Amino acid sequence: MSQVDLSPLVQAMTPIILAVVSAVLSLIATLALAELKKLTGIKVEASRVKKVVDYADILAKREILAASGNLATASISVKSPLVAGLVNEMLAHLPFELDQLDVTPEGVANIVAGSLGDLQARMTSISPPEPPAKTTAASGALITSSPPLSR
C-alpha cells in the first residue's frame, strides 16, 4: 500500500483556511454585537467597534513586523503567549471601549487572533535571498560560472 504525502496540499491551503477562519470570526463578532443590541436595546456605536478592531490590527501588524521569523505558516493559538500579551495591552489601552462593548478578555483574544490570522493569510513564506555575486578585488568584475561571451 502506498502513502500519499498531503503536506504540500496542506501548506498550499493554509492561507485560504486562515482567511476563511478570519472571516468567520468577523462574522461571529458582527452577529454577537447585533444580538447584544437586540436583547438589551443598547446601541453599539460603530466607532467604538472600529476603534477596538483597528487597535487589534495595529498590534498584530507590530508583532508580525517585529517577529524574528516568518509567521506566515506559524500556528498561533488564541491561548498563545503572543495573543495573551496583546490582550493585556488592549485591556490596558482601551478599557472604556471594551467595557462599553461588554467584550470579555476571551472576546478580545478572539479579536486579536482574528487580526493575526488575517495578516497571516495575506503573507507568503519568504525564502532567504540569493547571496550577491562575488567580485574580484582588483577589477571589480563579476565572477560567474559561465564562460564569457565571444564576439
Backbone as CSV, one residue per row, in Angstrom:
resi,resn,N_x,N_y,N_z,CA_x,CA_y,CA_z,C_x,C_y,C_z
1,MET,0.846,-1.164,0.000,0.000,0.000,0.000,0.901,1.241,0.000
2,SER,0.626,2.183,-0.876,1.448,3.389,-0.959,0.831,4.514,-0.135
3,GLN,1.693,5.388,0.320,1.242,6.528,1.109,1.256,7.779,0.245
4,VAL,0.309,8.644,0.515,0.219,9.901,-0.225,0.644,11.022,0.704
5,ASP,1.601,11.820,0.264,2.085,12.945,1.057,1.170,14.143,0.829
6,LEU,0.434,14.522,1.858,-0.508,15.638,1.754,0.063,16.965,2.258
7,SER,1.303,16.956,2.712,1.857,18.184,3.280,1.910,19.337,2.275
8,PRO,2.232,19.123,0.981,2.197,20.256,0.052,0.784,20.837,-0.107
9,LEU,-0.211,19.953,-0.107,-1.592,20.410,-0.223,-1.998,21.210,1.009
10,VAL,-1.660,20.692,2.181,-1.982,21.390,3.423,-1.273,22.735,3.473
11,GLN,-0.013,22.765,3.086,0.747,24.015,3.089,0.145,25.016,2.101
12,ALA,-0.292,24.555,0.964,-0.896,25.450,-0.030,-2.254,25.960,0.425
13,MET,-2.988,25.159,1.167,-4.333,25.535,1.610,-4.335,26.381,2.888
14,THR,-3.223,26.437,3.618,-3.180,27.154,4.893,-3.609,28.602,4.772
15,PRO,-3.110,29.403,3.821,-3.573,30.791,3.735,-5.074,30.910,3.474
16,ILE,-5.615,30.005,2.680,-7.047,30.039,2.384,-7.845,29.699,3.640
17,ILE,-7.407,28.687,4.354,-8.093,28.287,5.581,-8.040,29.418,6.606
18,LEU,-6.889,30.049,6.750,-6.768,31.159,7.698,-7.664,32.325,7.306
19,ALA,-7.793,32.600,6.034,-8.673,33.680,5.585,-10.129,33.354,5.899
20,VAL,-10.514,32.111,5.694,-11.885,31.695,5.986,-12.152,31.794,7.487
21,VAL,-11.215,31.331,8.299,-11.378,31.407,9.752,-11.492,32.860,10.196
22,SER,-10.676,33.726,9.639,-10.733,35.142,9.977,-12.084,35.741,9.603
23,ALA,-12.580,35.391,8.437,-13.882,35.902,8.003,-15.002,35.384,8.903
24,VAL,-14.912,34.123,9.294,-15.928,33.547,10.175,-15.902,34.234,11.537
25,LEU,-14.694,34.484,12.069,-14.596,35.180,13.355,-15.179,36.590,13.267
26,SER,-14.937,37.279,12.174,-15.510,38.610,11.987,-17.021,38.546,11.915
27,LEU,-17.545,37.541,11.223,-18.991,37.372,11.117,-19.596,37.079,12.483
28,ILE,-18.945,36.226,13.254,-19.433,35.902,14.593,-19.455,37.153,15.466
29,ALA,-18.407,37.965,15.397,-18.368,39.195,16.186,-19.493,40.137,15.777
30,THR,-19.743,40.262,14.485,-20.812,41.134,13.998,-22.176,40.632,14.467
31,LEU,-22.395,39.331,14.349,-23.669,38.758,14.790,-23.853,38.892,16.295
32,ALA,-22.763,38.724,17.052,-22.845,38.862,18.512,-23.207,40.286,18.899
33,LEU,-22.637,41.265,18.213,-22.978,42.656,18.510,-24.420,42.961,18.133
34,ALA,-24.892,42.404,17.033,-26.283,42.612,16.634,-27.238,41.978,17.643
35,GLU,-26.880,40.808,18.127,-27.704,40.132,19.132,-27.707,40.907,20.450
36,LEU,-26.565,41.460,20.814,-26.475,42.279,22.030,-27.418,43.473,21.926
37,LYS,-27.418,44.101,20.793,-28.289,45.258,20.575,-29.759,44.839,20.658
38,LYS,-30.080,43.711,20.063,-31.460,43.233,20.031,-31.956,42.853,21.429
39,LEU,-31.122,42.163,22.190,-31.529,41.696,23.513,-31.580,42.800,24.556
40,THR,-30.602,43.700,24.510,-30.500,44.700,25.568,-31.044,46.064,25.178
41,GLY,-31.197,46.293,23.904,-31.631,47.613,23.465,-30.507,48.632,23.477
42,ILE,-29.308,48.189,23.844,-28.158,49.086,23.872,-27.658,49.273,22.452
43,LYS,-27.492,50.500,22.082,-26.996,50.796,20.747,-25.468,50.799,20.792
44,VAL,-24.869,49.937,20.040,-23.417,49.850,19.998,-22.927,50.830,18.944
45,GLU,-22.057,51.711,19.358,-21.522,52.681,18.409,-20.487,52.004,17.517
46,ALA,-20.688,52.167,16.242,-19.773,51.557,15.273,-18.361,52.101,15.439
47,SER,-18.242,53.345,15.873,-16.910,53.936,16.033,-16.122,53.228,17.136
48,ARG,-16.806,52.784,18.184,-16.111,52.043,19.252,-15.645,50.685,18.755
49,VAL,-16.510,50.024,18.020,-16.147,48.721,17.472,-14.957,48.881,16.528
50,LYS,-15.023,49.897,15.671,-13.932,50.144,14.718,-12.637,50.449,15.455
51,LYS,-12.717,51.231,16.532,-11.513,51.573,17.296,-10.872,50.312,17.882
52,VAL,-11.680,49.413,18.423,-11.163,48.175,19.018,-10.526,47.290,17.944
53,VAL,-11.221,47.113,16.833,-10.705,46.254,15.763,-9.454,46.869,15.134
54,ASP,-9.465,48.175,14.919,-8.292,48.844,14.356,-7.083,48.720,15.274
55,TYR,-7.307,48.863,16.585,-6.192,48.747,17.525,-5.637,47.321,17.518
56,ALA,-6.529,46.327,17.435,-6.075,44.929,17.355,-5.250,44.723,16.085
57,ASP,-5.686,45.315,14.974,-4.937,45.203,13.719,-3.557,45.844,13.840
58,ILE,-3.491,47.005,14.487,-2.206,47.699,14.662,-1.257,46.847,15.501
59,LEU,-1.767,46.289,16.606,-0.924,45.449,17.456,-0.462,44.200,16.708
60,ALA,-1.357,43.606,15.925,-0.997,42.404,15.168,0.087,42.729,14.138
61,LYS,-0.064,43.854,13.445,0.947,44.253,12.454,2.291,44.500,13.121
62,ARG,2.263,45.132,14.287,3.508,45.392,15.012,4.205,44.088,15.368
63,GLU,3.456,43.114,15.835,4.048,41.830,16.222,4.570,41.068,15.010
64,ILE,3.843,41.111,13.915,4.296,40.429,12.696,5.608,41.043,12.216
65,LEU,5.671,42.385,12.227,6.886,43.060,11.767,8.060,42.836,12.714
66,ALA,7.793,42.703,13.998,8.861,42.539,14.986,9.318,41.087,15.116
67,ALA,8.594,40.163,14.534,8.924,38.739,14.675,10.268,38.441,14.021
68,SER,11.047,37.613,14.700,12.358,37.259,14.159,12.239,36.275,13.000
69,GLY,11.193,35.466,12.988,10.990,34.512,11.905,9.766,34.894,11.091
70,ASN,9.530,34.148,10.060,8.379,34.387,9.208,7.159,33.729,9.846
71,LEU,6.131,34.518,10.172,4.952,33.988,10.839,3.861,33.542,9.865
72,ALA,4.158,33.507,8.580,3.135,33.169,7.587,2.562,31.782,7.815
73,THR,3.387,30.852,8.234,2.910,29.483,8.405,2.871,29.055,9.869
74,ALA,3.135,29.971,10.790,3.115,29.631,12.210,1.680,29.439,12.680
75,SER,1.497,28.517,13.589,0.184,28.293,14.170,0.098,29.111,15.456
76,ILE,-0.795,30.100,15.467,-0.940,30.971,16.637,-2.297,30.700,17.251
77,SER,-2.276,30.125,18.445,-3.497,29.774,19.155,-4.051,30.990,19.894
78,VAL,-5.347,30.973,20.152,-5.978,32.038,20.933,-5.381,32.080,22.338
79,LYS,-4.882,30.948,22.811,-4.312,30.872,24.155,-2.786,31.014,24.162
80,SER,-2.201,31.418,23.051,-0.749,31.545,22.979,-0.267,32.748,23.780
81,PRO,0.990,32.726,24.221,1.553,33.867,24.952,1.538,35.156,24.131
82,LEU,1.713,35.038,22.820,1.675,36.209,21.947,0.314,36.879,22.020
83,VAL,-0.750,36.107,21.881,-2.106,36.650,21.947,-2.393,37.183,23.346
84,ALA,-1.953,36.470,24.376,-2.194,36.921,25.756,-1.553,38.284,26.017
85,GLY,-0.342,38.480,25.508,0.323,39.768,25.677,-0.425,40.897,24.979
86,LEU,-0.924,40.619,23.787,-1.681,41.629,23.045,-3.026,41.908,23.708
87,VAL,-3.641,40.884,24.283,-4.907,41.075,25.010,-4.676,41.997,26.200
88,ASN,-3.614,41.744,26.956,-3.309,42.597,28.110,-3.072,44.040,27.688
89,GLU,-2.399,44.220,26.565,-2.145,45.571,26.068,-3.449,46.262,25.663
90,MET,-4.336,45.526,25.007,-5.625,46.110,24.620,-6.467,46.442,25.850
91,LEU,-6.453,45.559,26.843,-7.224,45.817,28.065,-6.701,47.058,28.786
92,ALA,-5.390,47.293,28.722,-4.794,48.456,29.374,-5.062,49.755,28.610
93,HIS,-5.102,49.684,27.276,-5.222,50.906,26.473,-6.652,51.259,26.074
94,LEU,-7.552,50.284,26.063,-8.932,50.557,25.648,-9.956,50.058,26.674
95,PRO,-9.754,50.349,27.962,-10.691,49.796,28.952,-12.114,50.329,28.784
96,PHE,-12.260,51.610,28.469,-13.593,52.198,28.343,-14.351,51.578,27.172
97,GLU,-13.698,51.501,26.023,-14.351,50.965,24.833,-14.741,49.500,25.024
98,LEU,-13.817,48.719,25.600,-14.099,47.300,25.805,-15.218,47.112,26.830
99,ASP,-15.244,47.980,27.862,-16.306,47.914,28.856,-17.648,48.289,28.239
100,GLN,-17.659,49.351,27.439,-18.907,49.789,26.802,-19.441,48.746,25.826
101,LEU,-18.551,48.030,25.172,-18.955,46.985,24.234,-19.204,45.651,24.935
102,ASP,-18.892,45.607,26.235,-19.054,44.399,27.040,-18.281,43.220,26.436
103,VAL,-17.038,43.511,26.056,-16.177,42.478,25.478,-15.329,41.880,26.599
104,THR,-15.388,40.570,26.738,-14.606,39.870,27.754,-13.167,39.702,27.280
105,PRO,-12.234,39.372,28.180,-10.864,39.083,27.739,-10.807,37.961,26.690
106,GLU,-11.703,36.981,26.797,-11.747,35.912,25.793,-12.183,36.476,24.442
107,GLY,-13.117,37.419,24.472,-13.547,38.065,23.240,-12.431,38.882,22.614
108,VAL,-11.658,39.563,23.473,-10.513,40.338,22.983,-9.488,39.386,22.361
109,ALA,-9.288,38.226,22.988,-8.347,37.234,22.442,-8.805,36.771,21.061
110,ASN,-10.104,36.589,20.871,-10.618,36.189,19.554,-10.417,37.296,18.530
111,ILE,-10.600,38.540,18.936,-10.388,39.670,18.020,-8.925,39.730,17.605
112,VAL,-8.025,39.609,18.585,-6.584,39.665,18.306,-6.166,38.498,17.418
113,ALA,-6.629,37.294,17.756,-6.277,36.119,16.955,-6.818,36.265,15.531
114,GLY,-7.986,36.862,15.387,-8.539,37.106,14.056,-7.685,38.069,13.259
115,SER,-7.194,39.117,13.927,-6.318,40.072,13.240,-5.017,39.417,12.813
116,LEU,-4.437,38.608,13.695,-3.207,37.900,13.353,-3.445,36.921,12.205
117,GLY,-4.554,36.193,12.261,-4.879,35.235,11.206,-5.117,35.908,9.869
118,ASP,-5.756,37.076,9.908,-5.988,37.822,8.673,-4.658,38.242,8.047
119,LEU,-3.739,38.725,8.880,-2.424,39.104,8.356,-1.668,37.894,7.826
120,GLN,-1.751,36.780,8.539,-1.069,35.568,8.091,-1.607,35.115,6.743
121,ALA,-2.899,35.244,6.555,-3.499,34.799,5.295,-2.988,35.616,4.117
122,ARG,-2.611,36.868,4.393,-2.114,37.724,3.317,-0.613,37.593,3.106
123,MET,0.064,36.909,4.024,1.517,36.755,3.904,1.844,35.529,3.069
124,THR,3.083,35.480,2.582,3.596,34.280,1.909,4.902,33.906,2.582
125,SER,5.233,32.653,2.515,6.525,32.236,3.051,7.626,32.846,2.209
126,ILE,8.588,33.386,2.871,9.685,34.051,2.168,10.938,33.231,2.357
127,SER,11.550,32.832,1.250,12.804,32.101,1.350,13.947,33.112,1.390
128,PRO,15.058,32.743,1.978,16.183,33.681,2.060,16.639,34.116,0.673
129,PRO,17.061,35.370,0.525,17.503,35.839,-0.791,18.806,35.172,-1.203
130,GLU,19.038,35.133,-2.504,20.281,34.590,-3.035,21.421,35.524,-2.649
131,PRO,22.582,34.972,-2.306,23.708,35.843,-1.990,24.151,36.608,-3.231
132,PRO,24.666,37.818,-3.061,25.109,38.587,-4.228,26.299,37.910,-4.908
133,ALA,26.462,38.188,-6.202,27.572,37.620,-6.963,28.889,38.171,-6.416
134,LYS,29.920,37.335,-6.440,31.232,37.758,-5.935,31.948,38.592,-6.991
135,THR,32.728,39.529,-6.530,33.543,40.334,-7.448,35.006,40.148,-7.095
136,THR,35.859,40.367,-8.076,37.288,40.311,-7.787,37.700,41.656,-7.222
137,ALA,38.633,41.634,-6.319,39.052,42.865,-5.658,39.763,43.810,-6.614
138,ALA,40.559,43.267,-7.526,41.357,44.126,-8.408,40.515,44.794,-9.486
139,SER,39.678,44.043,-10.156,38.972,44.610,-11.302,37.539,44.989,-11.009
140,GLY,36.960,44.444,-9.955,35.556,44.700,-9.664,34.639,43.936,-10.608
141,ALA,35.210,43.017,-11.415,34.416,42.256,-12.376,33.688,41.123,-11.666
142,LEU,32.519,40.790,-12.149,31.748,39.698,-11.576,32.393,38.371,-11.916
143,ILE,32.416,37.475,-10.958,32.902,36.125,-11.191,31.675,35.276,-11.454
144,THR,31.598,34.695,-12.618,30.448,33.871,-12.961,30.938,32.481,-13.316
145,SER,30.007,31.544,-13.320,30.370,30.167,-13.650,30.295,29.923,-15.154
146,SER,29.700,30.816,-15.907,29.588,30.608,-17.349,30.763,31.299,-18.058
147,PRO,31.147,30.760,-19.201,32.280,31.362,-19.938,31.863,32.719,-20.508
148,PRO,32.826,33.608,-20.736,32.486,34.912,-21.298,31.952,34.760,-22.713
149,LEU,31.108,35.688,-23.116,30.529,35.663,-24.451,31.585,36.073,-25.475
150,SER,31.626,35.384,-26.619,32.585,35.750,-27.685,31.867,36.593,-28.715
151,ARG,32.610,37.478,-29.335,32.016,38.355,-30.355,32.311,37.881,-31.729
